C-alpha cells in the first residue's frame, strides 16, 4: 500500500486503479483469514478453560462428599484444589510461552546478523590531516569483485588502469558491464574481492574512510534531494558554507538563473526527493552541491542521460566548469559527451576491452567503442 501511494502517478497514468484495489483486497482478505484462524485457536483455549473449571467443580463436589464421610480433611481439599489450579494454569500458558519464545528466537537471529556485520570506520569528528590530503591520482591494480549477496557472479575481472592527476577519464560500455561498480569501489561503498584501489600511489586503506570521502563528490544519474529548501540541499556539500558561497556555487552550476526566479529564492522547498523541480533543475542543484564541496576527485554517473537538449546543454556546461583542474571519472552512455576525455576505458563483461582517446578508439574498425558510436549515430 505504501508503494502504491508513493507511485500514485504511475498507477493513474497506467489506469491500474482497479488492479491495485483488487491486489489490496486480496491481501487484506488473507490477513482477515489469518486473524480468524487465530481466533479459532483462541476459542479452543476457551474450551480448555471451561473444562478446567468444570473439573475443579467436580473435584470440589467429590471432595465435599468425602469430607462428609470423614474420609478427607477440609484443608487437604483446599490445598489440592489450589495446587491443581496452579499446575493447570501453567500448562495452559505453555502455548503462549512457546509462541513468544519462537518470536524471540527469530528476532534474536536478525539482531545477531546485524551485530555480525562489520561497521564502517567512520569518524564523525574527524579533521583532515595534511598527510591524508589527496592530489588526485587513481590506480586500479588487478581488481576483481563480486557483490556479497551474489558471490557466484563475478562483476569485475582483474581490472587495471591508471588515472593521472587532473585527467578526465570516461567509462563506457553496455549496461551491466561494471561501470557503476567501479565508482562504488572508488567511494569504498564496497571492498575489492582481490586486488587494490590506490590513491596517490597509496592503498585506499591507508586513508581514513571519512577523509577519503570528504575529498570526493559524486553527481548521480538519479539525483536525490532532501525534502528541505534549495539552500539546505546545496549546503549539504559544505554545511558551514555562507550565503555568498552557496550563491556562487549555484552560479557555477548554471542553477542561479532559475533559483532567483522563485519567490522564496534559496528558501524554496523542493518537496520530497525534489518533486517540485524539473530533472534539469535537480541535476544542477546536485552539481552546485558538488561545486561547494570542491572535491579533489569528481565522479559523474551519467549525469545528463535523462534531460532534454536545453537542460543537457546547461548541465554539460556546468559539468565542464566543475571538471576543470580536478581528476574526473565519468560514466557515459551518450558518447558525444565524452569525446574530449583524456582517456576512455571501454568496459564489457567486467573487463577493459579497449582504452585510449576518442580518435584512437574510433580508428579501430573492429572495436566495441566504434560499434557503439555508430549505433548511437544511426539512432
C-alpha positions in Angstrom: 0.0 0.0 0.0 2.9 2.4 0.8 4.5 1.7 -2.6 1.2 2.3 -4.3 0.6 5.6 -2.6 4.2 6.7 -3.4 3.8 5.7 -7.0 0.2 7.0 -7.4 1.1 9.0 -10.5 2.2 5.7 -12.2 -0.9 4.0 -11.0 -3.2 6.7 -12.5 -1.1 7.1 -15.7 -1.5 3.4 -16.5 -5.1 3.3 -15.3 -4.4 0.5 -12.9 -6.6 1.7 -10.0 -8.8 -1.5 -10.3 -5.7 -3.7 -10.3 -4.3 -2.1 -7.2 -7.7 -2.2 -5.4 -8.0 -5.9 -6.2 -4.5 -6.6 -5.1 -5.1 -4.7 -1.8 -8.4 -6.5 -1.2 -6.7 -9.9 -1.8 -4.0 -9.1 0.8 -6.5 -7.8 3.4 -8.6 -10.9 2.9 -5.6 -13.1 3.6 -4.9 -11.0 6.8 -8.5 -11.4 7.8 -8.4 -15.2 7.3 -5.2 -15.4 9.4 -6.9 -13.4 12.1 -10.0 -15.7 12.0 -7.7 -18.8 12.2 -6.0 -17.3 15.3 -9.4 -16.6 16.8 -10.4 -20.3 16.3 -7.3 -21.4 18.3 -8.2 -18.9 21.0 -11.7 -20.4 21.1 -10.1 -23.9 21.7 -8.3 -22.2 24.6 -11.6 -21.0 26.0 -13.0 -24.6 25.9 -9.9 -25.7 27.8 -10.6 -23.1 30.5 -14.2 -24.1 30.7 -13.2 -27.8 31.1 -10.7 -26.8 33.8 -13.4 -25.1 35.8 -15.8 -28.0 35.3 -13.0 -30.3 36.5 -12.4 -28.1 39.6 -16.2 -28.1 40.3 -16.3 -31.9 40.0 -13.3 -32.2 42.4 -14.9 -29.9 44.9 -18.2 -31.8 44.7 -16.4 -35.1 45.2 -14.3 -33.7 47.9 -17.3 -32.4 49.8 -18.8 -35.9 49.8 -15.5 -37.3 51.1 -15.4 -34.6 53.8 -19.0 -35.5 54.8 -17.9 -39.2 55.1 -14.9 -38.1 57.2 -12.5 -39.5 54.5 -10.8 -36.2 53.8 -10.0 -33.0 55.8 -11.2 -29.6 54.5 -7.6 -28.2 54.5 -6.4 -31.1 52.3 -9.2 -30.4 49.8 -8.4 -26.7 49.7 -4.6 -27.4 49.2 -5.4 -30.0 46.4 -7.6 -27.6 44.5 -5.2 -24.7 44.9 -2.1 -26.7 43.7 -4.1 -28.2 40.8 -5.1 -24.7 39.7 -1.5 -23.6 39.7 -0.4 -26.6 37.6 -3.3 -26.3 35.2 -2.8 -22.6 34.7 0.9 -23.1 33.8 0.1 -25.9 31.4 -2.5 -23.7 29.6 0.0 -20.9 29.4 2.7 -23.1 27.9 1.3 -22.5 24.4 1.7 -18.7 24.6 5.1 -19.1 26.2 6.2 -21.2 23.2 4.8 -18.6 20.7 6.7 -15.8 22.5 9.9 -18.0 22.5 9.7 -18.5 18.8 9.3 -14.8 18.2 12.2 -14.0 20.4 14.4 -16.6 18.6 13.5 -15.1 15.2 14.2 -11.5 16.4 17.4 -12.6 18.1 18.7 -14.2 14.8 18.0 -10.9 12.9 19.7 -8.9 15.6 22.8 -11.2 15.7 23.1 -10.9 11.9 23.2 -7.1 12.3 25.7 -7.4 15.1 27.9 -9.7 13.0 28.2 -7.0 10.2 31.5 -5.2 10.1 30.8 -1.5 10.7 32.4 1.2 8.6 35.2 3.1 10.3 33.6 6.5 10.3 35.0 9.3 12.4 32.2 11.9 12.9 34.6 14.4 14.4 37.5 13.9 12.0 39.8 16.7 10.9 41.5 16.4 7.6 45.2 16.0 8.3 47.8 17.1 5.8 49.1 13.5 5.2 45.6 12.4 4.1 45.0 15.2 1.5 44.5 13.8 -1.9 46.2 15.0 -5.1 44.0 13.1 -7.5 45.9 10.1 -8.9 43.9 6.9 -9.0 45.1 3.4 -9.8 43.2 0.1 -10.1 45.6 -2.9 -9.6 44.2 -6.3 -10.7 40.8 -5.5 -9.1 38.2 -8.3 -9.1 34.8 -8.0 -7.4 31.7 -9.9 -6.6 28.8 -8.5 -4.6 28.4 -10.1 -1.2 24.8 -11.1 -2.0 25.8 -12.7 -5.3 29.1 -14.3 -4.7 28.6 -16.7 -7.7 28.6 -13.9 -10.2 31.9 -12.0 -10.7 31.3 -8.4 -11.8 34.9 -7.2 -12.4 37.7 -9.4 -13.7 41.3 -8.2 -13.0 40.8 -4.5 -13.8 44.0 -2.5 -14.0 44.4 1.2 -15.1 45.9 4.5 -14.0 44.3 7.9 -13.9 46.8 10.7 -13.6 46.3 13.9 -11.6 43.8 16.2 -13.3 42.8 13.8 -16.0 39.2 13.4 -17.3 38.6 9.6 -17.8 35.4 8.2 -19.2 33.9 4.7 -18.6 31.8 3.5 -21.4 30.2 0.2 -22.3 26.9 -1.8 -22.3 24.6 -1.7 -19.3 25.7 -4.1 -16.6 29.3 -4.1 -17.7 30.5 -3.0 -14.2 31.0 0.8 -14.6 28.9 1.9 -11.6 30.5 -0.9 -9.6 33.9 0.7 -10.2 32.6 4.0 -8.9 31.3 2.3 -5.8 34.8 0.8 -5.2 36.3 4.3 -5.6 33.9 5.6 -2.9 34.7 2.4 -0.8 31.0 1.5 -0.6 32.4 -2.0 -1.2 35.9 -3.5 -0.9 37.5 -5.4 -3.8 37.4 -9.2 -3.6 41.0 -9.2 -4.8 43.5 -6.5 -6.0 43.6 -3.0 -4.7 42.4 0.6 -5.4 45.2 3.1 -4.8 45.1 6.9 -4.4 48.3 8.9 -4.9 50.2 5.5 -5.0 48.9 4.5 -1.6 46.4 1.8 -0.9 42.9 3.2 -0.2 43.0 1.6 3.3 45.9 3.9 4.2 43.3 6.8 4.3 40.6 7.1 6.9 37.2 6.5 5.3 35.9 9.9 6.3 39.0 11.7 5.0 38.7 9.8 1.6 35.1 10.5 1.0 35.3 14.1 2.2 37.6 14.8 -0.8 35.3 13.1 -3.4 32.0 14.2 -4.8 29.5 12.2 -6.9 26.8 13.5 -9.2 24.5 10.5 -9.9 22.1 9.9 -12.7 19.1 9.7 -10.3 19.6 12.8 -8.1 18.4 12.5 -4.6 17.3 15.8 -3.0 16.2 16.1 0.6 12.8 17.5 1.3 14.0 20.8 2.6 15.0 24.0 0.9 17.3 24.6 -2.1 19.7 26.3 0.4 19.8 23.2 2.6 20.4 20.9 -0.4 23.2 22.9 -1.9 24.8 23.4 1.6 24.8 19.6 2.1 28.2 19.6 0.3 29.5 22.0 2.9 27.2 22.6 5.9 29.3 25.5 7.2 29.1 27.5 3.9 28.0 31.1 3.9 25.1 32.5 1.8 27.6 34.0 -0.7 29.4 30.7 -1.1 26.1 28.9 -1.8 25.0 31.6 -4.4 28.5 31.4 -6.1 28.2 27.6 -6.3 24.7 27.9 -7.8 26.0 30.4 -10.4 28.9 28.0 -11.4 26.3 25.2 -11.7 24.1 27.3 -14.0 21.4 27.0 -11.3 21.1 30.6 -10.1 19.1 31.7 -13.2 16.1 29.6 -12.2 16.7 29.8 -8.4 16.4 33.6 -8.3 13.1 33.4 -10.2 11.4 31.6 -7.3 9.6 33.8 -4.8 11.5 32.3 -1.8 14.8 32.1 -3.8 17.1 29.8 -1.8 14.4 29.2 0.7 12.2 27.4 -1.8 11.1 24.0 -0.6 11.9 21.3 -3.2 9.5 18.7 -1.9 10.1 15.0 -1.2 13.0 13.8 -3.4 12.9 17.2 -5.2 9.5 16.5 -6.9 8.8 20.3 -7.1 11.7 20.7 -9.5 12.4 19.5 -13.1 15.0 16.9 -13.9 17.4 19.5 -15.2 16.9 21.7 -12.1 17.6 18.8 -9.8 20.8 17.9 -11.7 22.1 21.5 -11.5 21.4 21.7 -7.7 23.3 18.4 -7.3 26.2 19.9 -9.3 26.1 23.1 -7.1 26.4 20.8 -4.1 29.5 19.2 -5.6 30.9 22.6 -6.6 30.5 23.8 -3.0 32.3 20.7 -1.7 35.3 21.5 -4.0 36.4 17.9 -4.3 39.8 16.6 -5.5 38.1 13.7 -7.3 34.8 14.1 -9.1 32.6 11.1 -10.1 29.8 11.6 -12.7 27.4 8.7 -13.2 25.7 9.6 -16.5 24.5 13.0 -15.2 22.8 14.1 -18.4 21.2 11.0 -19.7 17.6 11.8 -18.8 17.5 15.5 -19.8 16.1 17.5 -22.7 18.5 19.2 -25.1 18.4 22.6 -23.4 18.8 21.2 -19.9 21.6 18.9 -21.1 23.4 21.9 -22.6 23.2 23.8 -19.3 24.2 20.8 -17.2 27.0 19.9 -19.5 28.4 23.5 -19.3 28.2 23.3 -15.5 30.0 19.9 -15.5 32.8 21.3 -17.8 33.4 24.1 -15.3 33.3 21.6 -12.4 35.8 19.2 -14.0 38.5 21.8 -14.5 41.7 21.3 -12.6 40.5 18.1 -10.8 40.5 14.4 -11.5 37.2 13.3 -13.1 35.7 9.9 -13.7 32.7 10.0 -16.0 30.3 7.2 -16.7 28.7 7.9 -20.1 26.2 6.3 -22.4 26.0 9.3 -24.7 29.4 9.1 -26.3 29.1 12.6 -27.7 29.6 14.0 -24.2 33.0 12.4 -23.6 34.8 12.9 -26.9 37.2 15.4 -25.3 38.1 13.0 -22.5 41.9 12.4 -21.9 41.3 8.7 -21.7 38.3 6.4 -22.5 38.0 3.0 -20.9 35.7 0.6 -22.7 34.2 -2.0 -20.3 32.5 -5.1 -21.3 31.5 -8.1 -19.1 33.6 -6.7 -16.3 36.8 -6.4 -18.3 38.6 -3.5 -20.0 38.4 -4.4 -23.7 39.8 -1.1 -25.1 41.3 2.1 -23.9 42.6 5.3 -25.5 41.3 8.7 -26.7 38.3 9.1 -28.9 40.3 9.4 -32.1 42.3 6.3 -31.2 39.3 4.2 -30.4 37.2 5.3 -33.4 40.1 4.3 -35.7 39.7 0.6 -34.5 37.1 -0.7 -37.0 36.6 -3.9 -35.0 36.4 -2.3 -31.6 33.3 -2.1 -29.4 33.6 1.6 -29.0 33.3 2.2 -32.7 30.3 0.0 -32.9 28.6 1.7 -30.0 29.4 5.1 -31.6 28.0 4.1 -35.0 24.8 2.6 -33.3 24.1 5.9 -31.5 24.7 7.9 -34.7 22.3 5.6 -36.6 19.7 6.1 -33.9 
